[in-house]
Amino acid sequence: MNVFITGATGYIGFNVAMAYRRAGHAVWGLTRSEEKARILSRHEIRPVVGSMQKTEGWAAAAKNCSVLIHAAVDYQTDPFALDKQTVEFLLSLDRQGSQPKTLIYTSGVWVYGNTQGKLVDETSPLNPPNLVARRPVTEQLVLNAAGVRGLVIRPGCVYGYQGGLTGMWFAAAVKEKALTAVGDGSNRWTVVHADDLADAYLRAGESGLRGEVFNITDRSRWSVGEMLNAVARVTGYAGKTTFIPVAEAAKTMGDFAECLALDQHADSRKAVRLLGWQPKHGGFVDNAETYYLSWQAAQSA
């Protein structure tokens, strides 16, 4: 297959691009700079230098691909307005090129809101916090598309390699010497390793399915406090871990603070059943030292 990925040098997008390339597919990746384009070229991914705002720069590459994956976020403007605009453009390519198209949209489990320990699946009502309140509308655009096979992936918080939120914890412990978290630490995040997530994208793109949503999370149930203890252990951080109430954290972090304090439990058995997907990583805590060493190496790359 020919595959086009927005955000191909981003945390999720790059790992997804690598999974498709390892599977033998031809991959084109949208990236902002020539420097990052060289990274893609080294990994046999064909770079397309441009931005989501200027679709004319990458439309030709996208229309000739049968799988379109939107994995980019641009915080320089209104991120969710641009997100929706990009999805609408990708959907408009439905009759261009020689092959039927599949569009995979990257959402996230945060759209469920605080599940308070209750297990939720893809049929559960959504209760998104303010930060991601507009995401469900874009999900529906994809799922209800007539000319494109639309799929939605809702990843848990991603860990591994340079890390996402877990990478921020490593940086705080090592560089800032101040390990903090929003909430009291008892809340549990749903998480997934970057490789397991990328495998789900690959299976979804190869599936031929349409109109489906997939939660993609591993089976671990570590609390934020337990994950922070693991960070302190592997980094040698001997200071105090500070837990900040949501209202206080929101003064500097805005709506992001509420998301960091969510307590969630998401069911990913639909992906197991329909995609044959199985997470191979057991969670962040057990192999925290491996993830820390990988994060360290990424800092000097």
C-alpha positions in Angstrom: 0.0 0.0 0.0 0.9 3.6 -0.4 0.5 5.4 3.0 0.5 9.2 3.8 1.0 10.4 7.4 0.7 13.9 8.8 3.0 14.5 11.8 5.4 11.9 10.5 8.3 13.1 12.7 6.1 13.5 15.8 6.0 11.0 18.7 3.1 9.0 17.4 3.5 9.6 13.7 7.1 8.5 13.4 6.5 5.2 15.2 3.4 4.6 13.0 5.4 5.4 9.9 8.1 3.0 10.9 5.6 0.2 11.5 4.2 0.6 8.0 7.6 0.7 6.4 8.7 -2.4 8.3 5.6 -4.1 7.0 6.8 -3.3 3.4 4.5 -0.4 2.6 5.6 2.7 0.8 5.3 5.6 3.2 5.2 9.4 2.6 5.5 11.6 5.7 4.6 15.3 6.2 7.2 17.2 8.1 7.9 20.9 8.6 11.7 21.1 8.0 14.4 19.8 5.7 16.4 18.7 8.8 13.5 16.4 9.9 13.0 15.3 6.3 16.5 13.8 6.4 15.5 11.8 9.4 12.6 10.3 7.5 14.8 9.6 4.4 17.3 7.7 6.6 14.4 5.4 7.6 13.1 4.8 4.1 10.2 7.2 4.6 9.6 9.6 1.7 9.5 13.1 3.2 7.1 15.8 2.1 8.1 19.2 3.5 5.2 21.4 4.3 2.5 22.3 6.9 -1.1 21.4 7.5 -2.0 25.0 6.8 -0.9 24.8 3.2 -2.5 21.7 1.8 -1.4 22.5 -1.7 2.2 21.5 -0.7 1.2 17.9 0.1 -2.1 17.2 -1.7 -0.4 15.4 -4.6 1.4 13.0 -2.3 -1.7 12.3 -0.3 -4.1 11.7 -3.2 -2.0 8.9 -4.5 -2.1 7.0 -1.3 -4.7 4.5 -0.2 -4.2 4.9 3.6 -4.2 8.4 5.1 -3.2 8.8 8.7 -3.7 12.0 10.6 -1.3 12.1 13.5 -0.2 15.7 13.7 -1.1 18.5 16.2 -0.1 22.1 15.6 -0.2 24.3 18.7 0.9 27.4 16.8 -2.8 28.3 16.0 -6.1 26.9 17.2 -5.1 23.2 17.3 -8.6 21.7 17.0 -9.8 24.1 14.3 -6.8 23.1 12.2 -7.3 19.4 13.2 -10.9 19.5 11.8 -9.8 21.5 8.7 -7.1 18.9 7.9 -9.5 16.0 8.3 -12.0 17.7 6.0 -9.3 18.1 3.4 -8.2 14.5 3.7 -11.8 13.4 3.3 -12.1 15.5 0.1 -9.5 13.3 -1.5 -11.9 10.4 -1.6 -12.2 10.2 -5.4 -8.6 11.2 -6.2 -6.0 8.6 -7.0 -6.5 5.1 -8.3 -7.4 3.3 -5.1 -10.2 3.5 -2.5 -9.0 5.4 0.6 -8.9 4.6 4.4 -8.5 7.6 6.7 -7.3 6.9 10.3 -7.9 9.7 12.7 -5.9 10.1 16.0 -8.1 10.9 18.9 -7.5 9.7 22.5 -9.0 8.2 25.6 -9.3 11.6 27.2 -12.6 12.0 25.4 -14.2 9.6 28.0 -13.5 12.1 30.8 -13.0 10.8 34.3 -14.3 7.2 34.4 -13.6 6.9 38.2 -12.4 3.3 37.9 -15.3 2.2 35.8 -14.3 0.2 32.7 -15.4 2.0 29.5 -15.4 0.8 25.9 -16.1 2.3 22.5 -19.9 2.3 23.1 -19.6 4.3 26.3 -20.9 7.9 26.4 -18.2 10.5 26.0 -17.6 13.2 28.5 -14.6 15.1 27.2 -12.8 17.7 29.4 -12.5 21.2 27.9 -9.1 20.6 26.4 -10.5 17.9 24.0 -14.1 19.0 23.9 -14.1 19.5 20.1 -12.5 16.2 19.2 -15.7 14.0 19.2 -17.1 16.2 16.4 -14.1 15.5 14.2 -14.4 11.8 15.1 -17.9 11.8 13.7 -16.8 13.4 10.5 -14.4 10.5 9.9 -16.8 7.7 11.1 -19.7 9.0 8.9 -17.6 9.6 5.8 -19.3 8.2 2.7 -16.5 8.0 0.2 -13.6 7.0 2.6 -13.2 4.1 5.0 -13.0 6.1 8.2 -11.4 4.7 11.4 -10.7 6.4 14.8 -7.9 5.4 17.1 -8.2 6.4 20.8 -4.7 5.8 22.3 -4.0 5.8 25.9 -1.1 8.0 27.2 1.8 6.8 25.1 5.2 5.8 26.7 8.5 4.4 25.4 11.5 5.9 23.5 11.7 9.7 24.0 8.5 9.5 25.9 5.4 11.7 25.9 4.1 12.6 29.3 6.5 10.1 30.8 9.4 11.9 29.1 8.3 15.1 30.8 8.6 13.2 34.1 12.1 12.1 33.3 13.0 15.7 32.4 11.6 17.0 35.6 13.5 14.6 37.7 16.8 15.0 35.9 16.9 18.6 34.7 14.5 20.5 37.0 15.1 18.4 40.1 11.5 18.8 40.9 9.1 15.9 40.4 5.4 17.0 40.3 2.0 15.7 39.3 -1.5 17.1 39.1 -3.9 15.6 41.5 -3.1 13.4 44.5 -1.4 10.5 42.6 -4.1 7.9 43.2 -5.6 8.4 39.7 -4.8 5.7 37.1 -3.9 6.6 33.5 -4.6 4.2 30.7 -1.3 3.9 28.8 0.2 2.2 25.8 3.7 1.6 24.5 4.6 3.4 21.3 5.3 0.2 19.4 2.0 -1.4 20.5 0.2 1.7 19.4 1.9 1.7 16.0 1.0 -2.0 15.5 -2.6 -1.1 16.0 -2.5 1.6 13.3 -0.9 -0.9 11.0 -3.5 -3.5 11.6 -6.3 -0.9 11.2 -4.9 0.3 7.9 -4.7 -3.2 6.5 -8.1 -4.3 7.9 -10.5 -2.9 5.2 -12.8 -1.9 8.0 -14.8 1.3 8.1 -16.8 3.3 10.7 -15.0 1.8 13.7 -13.5 3.3 16.8 -10.7 1.5 18.6 -9.4 2.1 22.2 -5.7 1.2 22.2 -4.3 0.7 25.7 -2.3 -2.0 27.5 -3.6 -3.9 30.5 -1.5 -2.2 33.2 -3.3 -0.4 36.1 -0.5 1.6 37.8 -1.5 4.8 39.5 0.3 8.0 38.7 1.9 7.9 42.1 3.3 4.5 41.4 4.6 5.6 38.1 6.3 8.6 39.7 7.9 6.4 42.2 9.4 4.3 39.4 10.7 7.5 37.8 12.4 8.6 41.0 13.9 5.1 41.4 15.5 4.9 37.9 16.6 8.5 37.8 18.1 8.5 41.3 15.8 11.4 42.2 15.9 11.8 46.0 13.7 14.8 46.4 10.0 15.1 47.3 7.3 14.4 44.8 4.8 17.2 44.9 1.1 16.7 44.1 -0.7 19.9 43.0 -4.5 20.3 43.2 -6.2 20.6 39.8 -7.5 24.1 40.5 -4.0 25.4 41.5 -2.3 23.7 38.5 -4.9 25.1 36.1 -3.7 28.6 36.9 -0.5 28.0 34.9 -1.5 24.9 32.8 -5.0 25.8 31.8 -7.3 23.0 30.7 -4.4 20.6 30.4 -4.4 20.2 34.2 -7.8 18.5 34.3 -6.6 15.9 31.8 -3.6 15.0 33.8 -5.7 14.3 36.8 -8.2 12.0 35.0 -8.7 8.6 36.5 -9.5 6.2 33.6 -10.0 2.5 32.8 -10.5 1.8 29.1 -11.3 -1.6 27.5 -9.3 -2.4 24.3 -10.8 -5.8 23.6 -12.5 -4.6 20.5 -9.1 -4.1 18.9 -8.1 -7.6 20.0 -11.3 -9.1 18.5 -11.5 -7.2 15.2 -7.8 -6.4 14.5 -6.0 -9.3 16.2 -4.1 -6.7 18.1 -2.3 -7.7 21.4 -0.2 -5.3 23.5 3.3 -6.8 24.0 4.4 -4.4 26.7 3.1 -4.8 30.2 3.1 -1.2 31.4 5.5 1.6 32.3 6.6 0.6 35.8 8.1 -2.8 35.2 10.5 -1.5 32.6 10.9 2.1 33.7 14.7 1.8 33.6 14.7 0.8 29.9 12.4 3.7 29.1 14.6 6.1 31.1 17.8 5.0 29.2 16.0 5.4 25.9 14.8 8.9 26.9 18.4 9.8 27.9 19.7 8.7 24.5 17.1 10.7 22.8 18.3 13.9 24.6 21.7 13.7 22.9 20.5 12.6 19.5 
